[in-house]
Structure formats: C-alpha cells, structure tokens
Amino acid sequence: MTQISPESRAATLRRRNRRMAIGVGAFVCGMVGLAFASVPLYDMFCRATGYNGTVQVGGPAAPGAAAQQVTIRFNANTHPGLPWRFAPDQGPMRLHLGEEGMAFYKAANLAAEPVTGVATYNVTPEVVGKYFHKTACFCFNQQTLEPGQQVDMPITFWVDPKMAADPVTRDIRTITINYTFFRSLDDAERSGALASAAPHVGAAPRATP
C-alpha cells in the first residue's frame, strides 16, 4: 500500500477547500446578481409588453399619422411627504394616432429649503400601455428645486396607429397620462407605484423665472 505523506494530505485538503470556497462564492454572487437583476428584468418585461399600463420607452417614430384621433389627458399627483405643488400646464390635447405631441407640467418647491423629488409614470387605460411611446420625459430623474423655485417639465410622446387595429383598444378614444412625484424611489416602491412605471431618461426641466 502506498503511504500518503502528511504534506500530500494537507495539499489535497487545501485544494478541496479552495474549490469549495470558489463554488460557494460563485453561488453567493449569482444570488446577489439575481436579486439586483429582478427589478430591471421586470421593468424590461413591462416596457416590452405594456403590462399594467407601463408605457413603451423611446422607439422609432410612427411612419405617419392615422385618421383616428385620441384625446390625451394629463394627471398629476404629489406624495404627502413632498412639499411641492405639481400640476399639468395645459388641458386635454387631441392628436391623431402616430402624431407626436408635446406637453408641460409645472412643479414648485413650497419648502424653505432645497427639496429633491422623483416622478413615476404610467398611462390608463392600462391596455394601451404597449401603444403609448414617450420620446422625452422627466420621470425617474431626480429633480432638486431650490426654495420657491418653479420649473417647467416637458414630455413628448406619440400613440402607435396599431392601436386602432387591435380589437381590445380600437374603441378607446381617451388616454390619461399619470405622473406622481415622490421624495424618493423608496417612497414610490412602498406605495406600489414602481410596479406600473417604466424608467426613462428624458428632457431636463426648464426653470421658470
């Protein structure tokens, strides 16, 4: 029988421990990566399908406006923890399907100190989410307003003419754009707003004198 030296046994044990440590480390990294990826993957799913009223982000412009028109309404909400006044800067807008629209919201800081807010965004009825494309938007961008500062926040968007061919959406004539401003994404998550919102890097706000 071959005698295994203590040095060989120790080297074998070290190799086994090293392989085990690498395996455990890879498993832990994989689980952490999965945890961080779960929310972005859900957001990607929502943006691809329009699930839960999540709007499509960007995308090519429609090839041409259709004859059918739709009325776009603008809704604004402010979380109780955010000392801002936030409202749309115009009434309902009537557009042809495929026609690009532009609208503004106004936000003002009512506090005596700088305050940062972040907005979530979706549209209703939820079934039109996959046909509603925003090409510029302030949602999910942190906005810091100085005491008493007021800004104009622009959005641009279009509604895919394919909506008129879908039996589920072809009779819809009114779409409402919903914005809600929070102090932080944590507040938005606790309220459930993140489940129906799509992140988008859009146009910067324009300060109002």
C-alpha positions as CSV (number, residue, x, y, z in Angstrom):
1,M,0.0,0.0,0.0
2,T,1.3,3.5,-0.9
3,Q,1.8,5.7,2.1
4,I,0.5,9.2,1.7
5,S,2.7,11.8,3.4
6,P,1.2,14.4,5.7
7,E,2.3,17.1,3.3
8,S,0.3,15.5,0.4
9,R,-2.8,15.1,2.5
10,A,-2.5,18.8,3.6
11,A,-2.1,19.9,0.0
12,T,-5.1,17.8,-1.1
13,L,-7.2,19.3,1.7
14,R,-6.2,22.8,0.7
15,R,-7.2,22.2,-2.9
16,R,-10.6,20.9,-1.8
17,N,-11.2,23.8,0.5
18,R,-10.2,26.2,-2.3
19,R,-12.6,24.6,-4.8
20,M,-15.4,24.7,-2.2
21,A,-14.7,28.4,-1.4
22,I,-14.8,29.2,-5.1
23,G,-18.1,27.3,-5.6
24,V,-19.7,29.0,-2.6
25,G,-18.5,32.4,-3.7
26,A,-19.9,31.9,-7.2
27,F,-23.3,30.8,-5.7
28,V,-23.5,33.8,-3.5
29,C,-22.5,36.2,-6.3
30,G,-25.1,34.6,-8.6
31,M,-27.9,35.0,-5.9
32,V,-26.9,38.7,-5.3
33,G,-26.9,39.3,-9.1
34,L,-30.3,37.7,-9.5
35,A,-31.7,39.9,-6.7
36,F,-30.4,43.1,-8.3
37,A,-31.5,42.0,-11.7
38,S,-35.1,41.1,-10.8
39,V,-36.4,44.6,-10.8
40,P,-34.7,45.7,-14.0
41,L,-35.9,42.4,-15.7
42,Y,-39.4,43.1,-14.6
43,D,-39.2,46.7,-15.9
44,M,-37.9,45.3,-19.2
45,F,-40.9,42.9,-19.4
46,C,-43.3,45.8,-18.7
47,R,-41.8,48.0,-21.3
48,A,-41.8,45.3,-23.9
49,T,-45.4,44.3,-23.3
50,G,-47.1,47.4,-21.9
51,Y,-48.2,45.2,-18.9
52,N,-50.0,47.1,-16.1
53,G,-50.2,50.3,-18.0
54,T,-46.4,50.6,-18.4
55,V,-45.6,52.8,-21.3
56,Q,-43.2,51.9,-24.2
57,V,-40.0,53.9,-23.9
58,G,-38.5,55.6,-27.0
59,G,-38.7,53.6,-30.2
60,P,-38.9,54.8,-33.8
61,A,-41.5,57.4,-34.7
62,A,-44.6,56.2,-36.4
63,P,-44.4,56.3,-40.2
64,G,-47.4,58.6,-40.4
65,A,-50.4,59.8,-38.6
66,A,-53.7,57.9,-38.9
67,A,-57.1,59.4,-39.4
68,Q,-58.3,58.3,-36.0
69,Q,-57.8,60.7,-33.2
70,V,-57.4,60.3,-29.4
71,T,-57.7,62.7,-26.5
72,I,-54.8,62.8,-24.2
73,R,-55.5,63.9,-20.6
74,F,-52.8,64.9,-18.1
75,N,-52.9,63.9,-14.4
76,A,-50.6,64.9,-11.6
77,N,-50.2,63.7,-8.1
78,T,-47.8,64.6,-5.2
79,H,-46.9,62.3,-2.4
80,P,-47.9,63.8,1.0
81,G,-44.2,63.7,2.1
82,L,-43.1,66.0,-0.7
83,P,-43.7,69.8,-0.1
84,W,-44.2,70.6,-3.8
85,R,-47.0,71.9,-5.9
86,F,-47.2,69.8,-9.1
87,A,-49.7,70.1,-11.9
88,P,-50.2,69.9,-15.7
89,D,-49.7,73.1,-17.6
90,Q,-52.4,72.5,-20.1
91,G,-55.8,70.8,-20.5
92,P,-56.6,67.8,-22.7
93,M,-54.9,67.5,-26.1
94,R,-56.4,65.9,-29.2
95,L,-54.0,64.1,-31.5
96,H,-54.0,61.8,-34.5
97,L,-52.6,58.3,-33.9
98,G,-48.9,58.5,-34.9
99,E,-48.7,62.3,-34.4
100,E,-46.1,63.5,-31.9
101,G,-47.4,65.6,-29.0
102,M,-45.6,67.8,-26.5
103,A,-46.9,68.9,-23.1
104,F,-45.6,70.5,-20.0
105,Y,-46.0,70.0,-16.3
106,K,-45.2,72.6,-13.6
107,A,-43.5,71.9,-10.3
108,A,-42.8,74.4,-7.5
109,N,-40.9,73.8,-4.2
110,L,-43.1,75.2,-1.3
111,A,-40.4,74.5,1.3
112,A,-37.8,76.9,2.8
113,E,-35.0,74.5,1.8
114,P,-33.9,72.6,-1.3
115,V,-36.0,69.5,-1.9
116,T,-35.4,66.6,-4.3
117,G,-38.2,64.7,-5.9
118,V,-38.6,61.9,-8.4
119,A,-41.6,61.1,-10.6
120,T,-43.2,57.8,-11.7
121,Y,-45.3,57.5,-14.8
122,N,-47.9,55.3,-16.5
123,V,-51.0,55.6,-18.6
124,T,-54.6,54.5,-18.3
125,P,-56.4,52.5,-19.6
126,E,-53.7,50.0,-18.9
127,V,-54.3,48.1,-22.1
128,V,-53.0,51.0,-24.2
129,G,-49.6,50.9,-22.5
130,K,-47.9,49.0,-25.3
131,Y,-49.0,51.5,-27.9
132,F,-48.0,54.7,-26.0
133,H,-44.5,55.8,-26.7
134,K,-42.8,58.6,-24.9
135,T,-39.7,60.1,-26.6
136,A,-38.7,62.6,-23.8
137,C,-39.8,62.6,-20.2
138,F,-38.6,63.7,-16.8
139,C,-39.8,60.6,-15.0
140,F,-37.3,58.7,-12.8
141,N,-34.8,61.6,-13.0
142,Q,-34.2,63.2,-9.6
143,Q,-35.2,66.9,-9.6
144,T,-33.9,69.2,-7.0
145,L,-35.7,72.5,-6.6
146,E,-34.4,75.5,-4.5
147,P,-36.8,77.2,-2.1
148,G,-39.6,78.8,-4.0
149,Q,-38.2,77.6,-7.4
150,Q,-40.7,76.7,-10.2
151,V,-39.8,74.7,-13.3
152,D,-41.5,73.5,-16.5
153,M,-41.1,69.8,-17.1
154,P,-41.7,68.8,-20.8
155,I,-42.8,65.5,-22.2
156,T,-43.1,64.3,-25.8
157,F,-45.0,61.3,-26.9
158,W,-47.0,59.5,-29.7
159,V,-49.6,56.8,-29.9
160,D,-48.9,53.9,-32.2
161,P,-51.6,53.7,-35.1
162,K,-51.6,49.9,-34.5
163,M,-53.8,50.7,-31.5
164,A,-56.7,51.2,-34.0
165,A,-56.3,47.7,-35.4
166,D,-56.3,45.9,-32.0
167,P,-59.8,44.7,-31.1
168,V,-59.0,45.4,-27.4
169,T,-58.0,49.0,-27.9
170,R,-59.6,50.2,-31.2
171,D,-62.6,51.8,-29.4
172,I,-60.5,53.7,-26.9
173,R,-60.7,57.5,-27.5
174,T,-59.2,58.9,-24.3
175,I,-55.8,58.2,-22.7
176,T,-54.7,59.6,-19.4
177,I,-51.0,60.3,-18.6
178,N,-50.4,59.9,-14.9
179,Y,-47.4,61.4,-13.1
180,T,-46.8,61.1,-9.3
181,F,-43.9,62.9,-7.6
182,F,-42.3,61.3,-4.5
183,R,-39.3,62.3,-2.4
184,S,-37.5,59.1,-3.3
185,L,-37.9,55.8,-5.2
186,D,-38.2,54.1,-1.8
187,D,-41.4,56.1,-1.2
188,A,-42.6,55.1,-4.7
189,E,-41.9,51.5,-4.0
190,R,-43.7,51.5,-0.7
191,S,-46.7,53.0,-2.4
192,G,-46.7,50.3,-5.1
193,A,-46.1,52.9,-7.9
194,L,-43.0,51.1,-9.2
195,A,-45.0,48.1,-10.3
196,S,-46.6,50.0,-13.1
197,A,-43.9,52.5,-14.0
198,A,-41.1,52.4,-16.6
199,P,-37.7,54.2,-16.1
200,H,-36.8,56.7,-18.7
201,V,-34.1,59.3,-19.1
202,G,-35.7,62.3,-20.6
203,A,-35.5,66.0,-21.1
204,A,-34.2,68.3,-18.4
205,P,-36.7,70.6,-16.7
206,R,-36.7,74.3,-17.7
207,A,-36.6,76.8,-14.9
208,T,-39.3,79.4,-14.8
209,P,-38.2,82.9,-13.7
